[in-house]
Amino acid sequence: MQRDNVVKSVSRALDIIALVGMKKGGLGVTEIANQIDINKSSVFRTLSTLVQYGYIEQDRETGKYKLGYKFLDISSKLLESIDIRSEAKPFLKELENMTNEVIHLVVYDQAEVVYIEKLEGTETLRTHSKVGKRAPMHCTSVGKAILAHLPENDVLSILDRKGMPYHTDHTITSIEAILQELKQIRQRGYALDLEENESGITCIAAPVFDHLGKVVAAVSISGPTTRMTKDRLTQLGPIMIQTSLQISGRLGHLIPVQGEKRGKSGLEEASDSRPR
């Protein structure tokens, strides 16, 4: 019974943290109690403990509770511990300088991708992405680049667990279609997001492997579809492959012999004629 109570207390604290984190201006005890159906005295005790440890702080003027700076300290330590981020940074910067577009680095976690680095480029582009945010795998170029190099059983498990929700008119929502596309990605070495996640935005990505040859991340370029034309994607394909191999090499991955045969660009197969 005592162990159950401890688990419930932790669960309650995590629920409160998640709820408070969603409200920029913070929340009061009554607001929190009403939203998670816990009595106000329990909410107050939990908040007081979280305040004591720095995970929650109370605004002196409004009396509302919001996330504490402890989370910045923890997230900073987490990012610092991810070696791939520092190893990839020079190559990401090179991509940014070369293209002037938004550059992303993501890792795979719990059936989703997590953005761990974003370079803004010099061109104007509004995207939903930001460091720390999660994104689906079936409709993002980075997600598909990783999926293409996971065992098929893992791919099916991910798609079954997360589904293939519709994001735009171009989102792939068919298991057969996504499996076919993953095959094309393996052949050509990079993945495309042709307005599948956000309307008007096209992305190209390539996978990153560790010293064991396991796919651990992906790097991408994102830009408006008006700039990310088929011709430009064709030009960027080999650059993405080379960049991903360079980052993989920094992680100890054995780089394939130069000139190793890859499939055709696959742009036509990935165009509007692609099955949905």
N, C-alpha and C positions, 0 to 999 in steps of 0.2 A: 504493500500500500504506500509506504514511504517513497519507494522508487517511482511509483506512478505519479505521486504528487510532485516530485521533482521534475519529471518529464512534462507534466501539465504546466508547471510554472515556467519552464523554458519555452514551451510552445506559446504560452500567453505573451511572454516578453517579446518573442520573435514576431508574433502577430501585431503587437503594438508598434514595434519598430517599423514594420512594413507599412502600416497604416499611416503613421506619422510622416514617414518618408515620402508619401504621395502628396502631401499637402505642404506647399511652399511656405505658407504663413504659420504652419503649426496647427495643433488641435488642442482643445481643452479636455479635461477629464470626462465631462459629461458627453461630449461629442464622441470620444473614443469608446466609452462604455456603451453608448447607443449603437455604434456601428459593429462592435464585435460581441455584443450581448454578454457583457461581464459587468458585475456590480461596480459602482464607482470606487468603493473602498479598495477592492482588489486592483483596479486600474491604478489608483493613486499609489499603492504600495509598490507595484511593479515599476511605475514611473520613477518613484523615489530611488529605487535601487539602481535603475539605469542612469539616473542623473548622477548618483554617487560615483559610478564607474566611468562617467563621461560619454556614454553612448546616447544619452538624451540630455537636452538642456532646456530650461524654462525661460521664456522671454519675460523679462522683468516688467515690461510695460503692459503686455497683453495677457500675461499669465499662461499663455499657451505653450505647449511642448513641441519641440522640433529636434531633428537629428543633431547630435553633438559632434564636435570636431574629432572625436576618437575615431570615427569612421574614415576620415581623411588620412589619419595616421596609419590605420590598418590597410586601406586601399593602396596607399603609397608603398608600404612594405611589400604588399602582394605584387604590385607592378614591378618593383625593384627585383623581386625574386624570380620573375619570369625572364630567364636569360634570353629567350628568343626575341624579346622586345629590343634589348640593347644590341644584340647581334644583327637584327634586321634593319635597325634605324638608318645606317648609312645607305643601304640599298633603297629603302623607301624614299629617302631624301633625294636620291639620284633620279628615281622615277618621277617625283614631284617636279624637280627642276626640268626634266626632259619633256613632261607633258603639260605641266601647269594645272593638272586636274587633281581631284581629291584622291588620296591614297589611303587604303585601309590595310590593317593587319588584324586578323582574327584568329582565335583558337577555338577548338571544338570542346564543348562541355555540356554534358547532360542533354544530348540530342538537339543542341542548338549551337550557334556560333556566338562568340562574345568578342566585341571589338576591344582590342587592347592598345591600338595605336591608330591615330587618324591625323593625316597631314592635309591641310585645307587647300593647297595649291593657290594659284593667283587668279583663276577664273571664278566667276560667280556661279555658285551652285548651292541650293538649299536641299539638304537631305535629312532624314530622321536619325541618321547614325551619330553616335557619340561614344567616346571611350567608356567602357563598362556596360553598355547596352547590349542586350541579346537580340538575336534575329533568327528567323526560321531558316532551315537549310534547303528546302525544296524550291524556293523562289529567289534565292540570292546566288550570285556567281561564286562567292566564297564558300557558301554552304554546299553548292553542287560540286565545287572543286574538291572538297573534302569527302563528300559522299561517294564520289567516283572511285575513291581509293580505299574505301572501307569494304569489308566482306559483305556480300549481298544479304546475308541473314541479318547483319547489323543494320543495313540500309532499310530493309523491310520492317525491322523492329522499330526503327526511328519513325518511319512514315506511318506505321500503325499507331504508335504512341502519340505523335504530334499531329497526325493528319496532314492533309495538303490543302489548307484553307485558301480560299480565293482572295487575292490582294488587288489584282488588276484584271483587265480583259485578257492579258497575255499570260497569266499565271497557269503553270502546268498543274493539273489536278488529277491526272491519270497515272496510275502506277506503271502501266506499260510504257507510257510516253517518257516518264522520268528515267526508267531503267534504260531505255534506248538512248536517251540523251547522255546518261552517265557513261555509256559505252563509247559514244562519240568523244566525250571529254577525255577519256583515257587515251583514245587514239590520237587526238590533236594536241593534248598536253595542257589545255586551258579550258575554262568554263565561261559561259556568257549568261548575263541576265539582261534580256531584251525587254525592258519595262515590265518585268514580271513581279517585282516587289514594289516599285514606285513608278507611277506613270511619268513619262518624259525623261526617265533616267536609265541609262544603259551602263552596264559594268562588265569588266573582263577580269578574271582571276585565275591564279595558278596555285597548286598545292605546295606545301612545305613539308619536308620529311625530316625525321630525326636520325640519329646514328644507327638505329635499328631498322631504318627503312619504313617506319610507321608514319602515316600522315598525322601531323600535329597542328597544322595551321594553314592559312591561305593568305595570299596578298592580292590586292585588287586595285584597279583604277576605275573610278566612277565619274561620269560626266553626262551632260544632257544629250539626248539622242540626236539632236541636231549637229552636235560635234562628234559624237561617237558613231560615225557612219561605218558601213561595212568595210570600206576601203581602209579606214583608220584602224578598225579592229583587226583587220588582216595584218597591218603593219605592227600593231601592238602585240599580236600573238607571240612571236618569237622573243620579243623583249620581256614579256611576262614569264615565259618559260625560263629564259636565262636568269632573270631576277630570282625566281623561286629556287632555281638550282644553286645560285650563289648563297642565298640564305640557308638552304638545306646543307650546303657544304660547310657553313660556319657552325652548324649543329652536329657535324660529324658524318653527314650522309655522303655515301660514295656517289660522286657525280657520274652519270652515264658518259660513255665515250662520245665525243663530239661527232655529230653527223648521224647519230642513231636515228633510225627511221621512225617517223611519226606519221599519223594519218593526215588526210587533207584538212584544210582549215575548218571545214564543217559549217561555215557561215550560212551556206545555202540550206543545209539541213536544219539549222537553228532558226531559220527565217519564219515568215508567217505561214509557210506551207507545212511547218512542223505539226504533227498530230498533238492534240490537246487531251 
